[in-house]
């Protein structure tokens, strides 16, 4: 051991993480076209809230979509995890957990997730899904909750 100690700021128990979403986009994997983009911060540390988003209905026709989330944290996160749930009529129809790992303070990071279209889902499903599909994304440091967002989707 060389006697050096890590001086990176750790997350004080009494302070929020300072987790911030810089931007999110959805890209059609086949064409590389950005179908939706926002610079809104949808993750407010420690809070849960519902927002409404209008998406182009052609996202439902894509064979595969990639969602990229750009984010930063004011404090080190030792084990960033994301729990993603899709709810239709408030019933969970799909859920998974992804691990990102270490997030260093004040660095811009990106996290890409590719979604493969489920058979039978297309733009013709907009009448059924529009206003009834909620995307819930929760962020954790290990098992410690950071923040969560609920996005109610409308398609046009």
C-alpha positions as CSV (number, residue, x, y, z in Angstrom):
1,X,0.0,0.0,0.0
2,X,1.4,3.4,-0.9
3,X,-0.5,5.4,1.7
4,X,-2.5,7.4,-0.8
5,X,-6.2,7.9,-0.1
6,X,-8.9,8.6,-2.5
7,X,-10.0,12.3,-2.3
8,X,-13.0,12.0,-4.6
9,X,-16.1,13.3,-3.0
10,X,-18.3,10.6,-1.6
11,X,-22.1,11.1,-1.3
12,X,-23.0,12.6,2.0
13,X,-26.0,10.8,3.5
14,X,-27.8,14.1,4.1
15,X,-27.3,15.6,0.6
16,X,-28.9,14.6,-2.7
17,X,-26.8,12.9,-5.3
18,X,-26.9,15.7,-7.7
19,X,-27.9,13.2,-10.5
20,X,-28.8,15.1,-13.6
21,X,-30.0,13.9,-17.0
22,X,-28.5,16.2,-19.7
23,X,-30.4,14.8,-22.6
24,X,-32.2,11.8,-24.0
25,X,-32.7,10.7,-27.6
26,X,-34.3,7.8,-29.5
27,X,-32.7,6.7,-32.7
28,X,-34.0,4.3,-35.4
29,X,-31.3,1.6,-35.5
30,X,-31.9,0.9,-39.2
31,X,-31.6,4.5,-40.5
32,X,-29.7,6.3,-37.7
33,X,-32.4,8.9,-37.7
34,X,-33.1,10.7,-34.4
35,X,-36.8,10.3,-33.9
36,X,-37.1,12.1,-30.5
37,X,-34.8,14.2,-28.4
38,X,-35.1,16.2,-25.2
39,X,-32.8,18.4,-23.1
40,X,-35.1,18.2,-20.1
41,X,-33.9,16.8,-16.9
42,X,-36.3,14.0,-16.2
43,X,-34.5,12.7,-13.1
44,X,-34.9,14.9,-10.0
45,X,-32.9,13.3,-7.2
46,X,-35.0,11.5,-4.6
47,X,-38.3,12.5,-6.3
48,X,-40.9,10.7,-8.3
49,X,-43.0,12.5,-10.7
50,X,-45.1,12.0,-13.9
51,X,-44.5,13.8,-17.1
52,X,-46.3,13.6,-20.4
53,X,-44.3,13.2,-23.6
54,X,-45.6,13.1,-27.2
55,X,-43.7,10.8,-29.5
56,X,-43.9,10.3,-33.2
57,X,-45.9,7.2,-33.8
58,X,-43.3,5.9,-36.2
59,X,-41.2,4.9,-33.2
60,X,-43.6,1.9,-32.9
61,X,-42.7,0.8,-36.5
62,X,-39.0,0.6,-36.0
63,X,-37.4,-2.8,-35.9
64,X,-35.1,-1.6,-33.1
65,X,-34.6,1.7,-31.3
66,X,-31.6,2.9,-29.3
67,X,-32.2,5.2,-26.3
68,X,-29.2,7.2,-25.2
69,X,-29.2,9.0,-21.9
70,X,-26.6,11.6,-21.2
71,X,-26.1,12.2,-17.5
72,X,-23.9,13.6,-14.8
73,X,-23.6,13.3,-11.0
74,X,-22.2,15.8,-8.6
75,X,-21.0,12.9,-6.4
76,X,-19.3,9.6,-7.1
77,X,-21.8,6.7,-7.6
78,X,-20.1,3.4,-6.9
79,X,-22.7,1.1,-8.6
80,X,-25.2,2.8,-10.8
81,X,-28.2,0.6,-11.7
82,X,-31.3,1.4,-13.7
83,X,-34.6,-0.4,-13.3
84,X,-36.8,0.0,-16.3
85,X,-40.5,-0.9,-16.3
86,X,-43.1,-0.6,-19.0
87,X,-46.7,-0.3,-17.8
88,X,-49.9,-0.6,-19.8
89,X,-53.1,0.2,-17.9
90,X,-50.8,0.5,-14.8
91,X,-49.9,-3.2,-15.2
92,X,-46.3,-4.1,-15.6
93,X,-45.8,-5.8,-19.0
94,X,-42.0,-5.7,-19.1
95,X,-39.2,-5.1,-16.5
96,X,-35.4,-5.3,-16.4
97,X,-32.5,-4.1,-14.4
98,X,-29.2,-2.8,-16.0
99,X,-25.9,-2.2,-14.4
100,X,-23.7,0.8,-15.4
101,X,-21.0,0.7,-12.7
102,X,-19.0,3.5,-11.3
103,X,-19.9,7.1,-12.1
104,X,-17.2,9.7,-11.4
105,X,-18.3,13.1,-10.2
106,X,-18.9,15.9,-12.7
107,X,-18.2,13.8,-15.8
108,X,-20.7,13.5,-18.7
109,X,-21.6,9.9,-19.2
110,X,-23.9,8.2,-21.7
111,X,-25.9,5.0,-21.4
112,X,-27.3,3.3,-24.5
113,X,-30.1,0.8,-24.4
114,X,-31.4,-0.9,-27.5
115,X,-35.1,-1.9,-27.6
116,X,-36.2,-4.6,-30.1
117,X,-39.8,-4.2,-31.3
118,X,-42.2,-6.7,-29.9
119,X,-44.2,-8.6,-32.6
120,X,-47.6,-7.1,-33.1
121,X,-46.7,-3.6,-31.9
122,X,-46.8,-1.0,-34.7
123,X,-48.1,2.5,-35.4
124,X,-51.5,0.9,-35.7
125,X,-51.3,0.3,-31.9
126,X,-51.3,4.0,-31.1
127,X,-55.0,4.1,-30.3
128,X,-54.4,1.4,-27.7
129,X,-51.1,2.6,-26.3
130,X,-51.4,6.4,-26.6
131,X,-52.0,7.8,-23.1
132,X,-51.9,4.3,-21.6
133,X,-48.2,3.5,-21.7
134,X,-46.0,4.6,-18.8
135,X,-42.3,4.2,-18.9
136,X,-40.9,4.1,-15.4
137,X,-37.1,4.5,-14.9
138,X,-35.5,4.3,-11.5
139,X,-31.9,4.9,-10.7
140,X,-30.0,3.4,-7.8
141,X,-26.5,3.4,-6.3
142,X,-26.3,-0.3,-5.5
143,X,-29.6,-0.8,-3.6
144,X,-29.9,2.9,-2.5
145,X,-32.6,4.8,-4.4
146,X,-31.4,7.9,-6.3
147,X,-34.5,9.0,-8.2
148,X,-37.3,7.9,-10.5
149,X,-39.3,9.2,-13.4
150,X,-42.6,8.2,-14.8
151,X,-43.2,9.2,-18.4
152,X,-46.8,8.9,-19.8
153,X,-46.5,8.5,-23.6
154,X,-48.8,9.8,-26.3
155,X,-48.2,9.0,-29.9
156,X,-49.0,11.3,-32.9
